[in-house]
Amino acid sequence: MNGFVIAACLCAGLGWFVQQPGVISLAVTRTTTLDSLGACQGVSYQDGRAYLYGDREVGVLRAYTINRDSLVYKGPEIRLTVAGKDVINHPTGIARHGTLPTFIGNSIRVGDPSKPSTPADWRAVIYAIDWAGLLRTHTLDGNLLRTIDDDAAVQGTRPEYVYYQNKWYVATADYGNHANAVRLYNPARLATAKKTSEPGVLARQFTCSPWVQNLHWIPEKGILVLIQNQIEGRRWRFTFVDLAKSIEAGREQVINTIDMDKADELEGFALLNDSTGLAVTSSRTNNVHTVGLRR
């Protein structure tokens, strides 16, 4: 994988890097395997630790410190259970920022898993969480503050905090290939709601391209990264959009798109600093990738 570089400018569908002013490029510099996650569903970088989450026999969240370009498990392992019962079985996003409410998403397959899925086969749920309590007790017992049905979603949910016009919002997006949109929720209203279709929860939205697995916010540039598959459940795509312009236009305003010639299912991505990030997949092996970023 070393030196495998893909940039936003694709030449005749090939992944060759073309340097242009303002173009964002990614390079996978190291690939490793982390076990105990089940199928990894994403990564969130908080307070100097990388929290990787997955759907093992129960939903789990595991904390790692960064040692150069390696991840070192330091704990805790958090089980997303209440009284031992699996609650957030398929975690699909963590939205946390400062003292604002913390939310974890869950995209639940309710249809026949042996058949191609439709939006009706999925239930999207967002949970308001006591983050400090979760880190202290390592389960959701006493730390699950509210369960919110994300019924404004078309297929799944994947919360991430973003900043627009001097306000913080919880952004989420759909996965499928029909009526896809990025929606921005008012966090204070979301934290008291039973469902996202209630008045005052949805603040902004814009249409977007399909197969969004997760979102990542780059605050200093006002860029929202759509972490995507090129086709359903397969192949890597990163779409960098200008959040403000996308909201104003009502549809995604793409800065550039990076397609990587990798066949597994990209699930999540988070920057660790200005130049290094982590990309994770649902594969059982070779599921964590250190990524260099250049702008």
C-alpha positions in Angstrom: 0.0 0.0 0.0 2.9 2.4 0.6 3.0 5.3 -1.8 -0.4 4.5 -3.2 -1.6 8.0 -4.1 -4.9 9.0 -5.6 -6.0 12.5 -6.2 -9.1 14.3 -7.1 -8.4 14.7 -10.7 -9.0 11.4 -12.5 -7.5 10.9 -15.9 -9.9 8.8 -18.1 -11.1 7.0 -15.0 -7.6 6.0 -13.9 -6.4 6.8 -10.4 -3.3 8.9 -11.4 -2.5 11.9 -9.3 -2.4 15.3 -11.0 -1.2 18.2 -8.9 -3.3 21.3 -9.1 -3.7 24.3 -6.8 -6.3 23.6 -4.1 -6.6 19.9 -5.0 -6.7 17.5 -2.0 -4.8 14.2 -2.3 -4.7 11.1 -0.1 -2.0 8.6 0.2 -2.4 5.3 2.1 0.9 4.8 3.9 0.2 1.9 6.3 -2.4 -0.9 6.5 -3.0 -2.9 9.7 -5.5 -5.3 11.2 -7.4 -4.5 14.4 -9.5 -7.3 15.8 -12.2 -7.3 18.5 -14.3 -4.8 16.5 -16.5 -7.2 14.5 -17.1 -5.3 11.2 -15.6 -1.9 11.9 -18.2 0.9 11.1 -16.2 4.1 11.7 -13.7 6.1 13.7 -13.9 9.3 15.7 -10.9 11.2 17.0 -11.6 12.7 20.5 -9.2 14.2 23.0 -6.1 12.6 21.6 -7.7 9.1 21.2 -9.1 7.3 18.2 -12.4 5.6 19.0 -13.1 2.8 16.6 -16.6 1.3 16.7 -18.1 -1.8 15.2 -20.8 -4.4 15.4 -19.3 -7.4 17.1 -21.7 -9.7 19.1 -22.8 -6.4 20.5 -22.0 -2.9 19.4 -18.5 -1.9 20.7 -16.4 1.2 21.0 -12.6 0.8 21.6 -10.1 3.5 22.3 -6.6 3.7 20.9 -3.7 6.1 21.3 -1.5 7.1 18.4 2.2 6.0 18.4 3.7 7.5 15.3 1.6 5.8 12.6 0.4 2.9 14.8 -2.6 2.5 17.0 -2.1 1.2 20.5 -5.1 -0.2 22.4 -5.3 1.4 25.8 -9.0 0.9 26.5 -11.6 1.2 27.6 -13.7 -1.2 25.6 -17.2 0.2 25.7 -20.1 -2.1 25.1 -23.2 -0.3 23.8 -25.6 -2.3 25.9 -28.1 -1.7 28.7 -28.4 -4.4 31.3 -26.4 -6.6 29.0 -28.8 -6.2 26.1 -27.4 -5.0 22.8 -28.9 -1.5 22.1 -26.7 0.2 19.6 -26.0 -2.9 17.6 -24.7 -1.3 14.4 -23.1 2.1 15.4 -22.8 4.4 12.4 -21.5 7.7 13.7 -20.5 9.7 16.7 -21.2 13.4 17.0 -19.3 15.1 19.8 -18.2 18.7 20.2 -17.3 20.5 23.5 -20.2 20.8 25.9 -22.8 20.2 23.2 -24.9 17.0 23.5 -23.2 13.9 22.3 -25.0 11.6 19.8 -24.4 8.1 18.4 -26.1 6.8 15.4 -27.5 3.4 14.7 -28.6 2.1 11.3 -30.7 -1.0 11.8 -31.4 -3.5 9.1 -35.0 -4.7 9.6 -35.6 -6.3 6.2 -34.4 -9.7 4.9 -30.6 -9.5 4.9 -30.4 -12.1 2.1 -32.1 -9.7 -0.4 -31.0 -6.4 -1.8 -32.0 -3.6 0.6 -34.4 -0.8 0.0 -34.9 2.3 2.2 -37.9 0.5 3.8 -35.5 -2.1 5.1 -33.7 0.3 7.4 -34.5 2.0 10.6 -32.4 5.0 11.6 -32.0 5.9 15.3 -30.0 8.6 17.1 -29.1 8.3 20.8 -28.3 11.2 23.1 -25.4 9.9 25.3 -23.7 11.0 28.5 -20.2 10.8 27.1 -18.3 11.2 30.3 -20.5 8.6 32.0 -20.0 6.2 29.1 -16.2 6.5 29.4 -16.4 6.0 33.2 -18.7 3.0 33.3 -18.1 1.4 29.9 -21.7 0.7 29.1 -24.9 2.6 28.3 -26.4 1.8 31.7 -27.4 5.2 33.1 -25.8 7.0 30.2 -28.5 6.6 27.5 -30.3 9.9 27.8 -32.7 9.7 24.9 -33.6 7.6 21.9 -34.6 9.6 18.8 -36.2 8.0 15.7 -34.5 9.6 12.7 -37.6 9.3 10.6 -36.5 12.2 8.4 -33.8 9.9 7.1 -34.3 7.9 3.9 -31.8 5.1 4.7 -29.7 5.1 7.9 -28.1 7.8 10.0 -24.5 8.9 10.6 -24.3 12.0 12.9 -21.3 14.4 12.8 -21.1 18.0 14.2 -20.6 20.8 11.6 -20.4 24.6 11.8 -22.5 26.9 9.6 -23.2 30.6 10.0 -21.9 30.8 13.6 -23.9 27.8 14.8 -23.1 24.1 15.4 -25.4 21.5 13.8 -25.6 17.7 13.8 -25.2 16.6 10.2 -26.2 13.2 8.9 -26.8 11.6 5.5 -28.5 8.7 3.8 -26.8 5.7 2.4 -28.9 4.4 -0.5 -29.2 5.7 -4.1 -32.6 7.3 -3.8 -33.4 10.8 -2.5 -30.1 11.1 -0.8 -29.5 14.2 1.3 -27.3 15.7 4.0 -29.5 17.0 6.8 -28.5 19.4 9.6 -30.3 19.1 12.9 -30.5 21.7 15.7 -28.6 19.8 18.5 -30.6 21.3 21.4 -33.9 20.5 19.7 -32.6 17.0 18.7 -31.6 16.2 22.3 -35.3 16.7 23.4 -37.0 15.1 20.4 -38.7 11.7 20.0 -38.2 11.9 16.2 -36.4 14.1 13.8 -39.5 15.0 11.8 -40.7 17.1 14.8 -40.8 20.9 14.2 -37.6 22.7 14.8 -35.3 19.7 14.5 -34.4 19.9 10.9 -32.6 23.2 10.2 -31.0 22.8 6.7 -30.5 20.1 4.1 -29.0 19.5 0.6 -29.1 16.6 -1.8 -26.0 14.5 -2.2 -24.6 11.6 -4.1 -25.3 8.0 -3.0 -23.6 5.4 -0.8 -22.6 7.7 2.1 -21.2 5.6 4.9 -20.1 8.4 7.2 -19.3 12.1 7.5 -16.2 14.0 8.6 -16.0 17.7 9.2 -12.8 19.7 8.5 -13.6 23.0 10.4 -10.7 25.2 9.4 -11.7 24.8 5.7 -15.5 24.5 6.0 -15.2 21.2 4.2 -17.5 18.2 4.8 -16.1 14.9 3.7 -18.6 12.3 2.4 -17.1 8.9 3.1 -18.7 6.8 0.4 -18.7 3.6 -1.6 -18.5 3.8 -5.4 -21.1 1.1 -5.6 -23.3 -0.4 -2.9 -21.1 -1.9 -0.2 -17.9 -1.8 -2.3 -14.9 0.4 -3.2 -13.6 3.6 -1.7 -14.8 7.2 -2.5 -14.1 10.4 -0.6 -16.1 13.4 -1.7 -15.0 16.8 -0.4 -17.8 19.4 -0.5 -18.1 23.0 0.5 -20.7 23.0 3.2 -21.8 26.6 3.0 -22.1 26.6 -0.8 -23.9 23.2 -0.7 -26.5 24.5 1.8 -27.1 27.6 -0.2 -27.4 25.7 -3.5 -29.5 22.9 -2.1 -27.2 20.3 -3.5 -23.7 19.2 -2.9 -21.0 21.5 -4.2 -18.0 19.3 -4.8 -14.5 20.5 -4.4 -13.1 17.2 -5.5 -13.7 13.5 -5.4 -11.1 10.8 -4.7 -11.7 7.3 -5.9 -9.4 4.5 -4.7 -9.0 1.2 -6.4 -9.8 -0.8 -3.3 -12.5 -3.4 -3.4 -13.6 -3.6 0.2 -16.3 -1.5 2.0 -15.0 1.9 3.2 -16.9 2.7 6.4 -15.2 5.7 8.1 -12.5 8.3 8.1 -11.2 10.9 10.6 -8.3 13.3 10.5 -5.8 13.0 13.4 -4.1 16.2 12.5 -3.7 18.5 9.5 -1.9 15.8 7.4 -2.7 12.4 8.8 -6.0 10.5 9.1 -7.4 7.0 9.6 -9.7 5.2 7.1 -11.5 2.0 8.3 -13.3 -0.7 6.5 -15.6 -3.6 7.5 -13.1 -6.2 6.4 -12.0 -8.7 9.1 -8.3 -8.2 8.1 -6.4 -5.2 6.8 -9.2 -3.0 8.1 -7.4 0.1 9.4 -5.4 2.4 7.1 -3.1 5.3 7.9 -3.8 8.0 5.3 -1.7 11.1 4.5 -3.5 14.2 3.3 -2.2 17.0 1.2 -3.9 20.2 0.3 
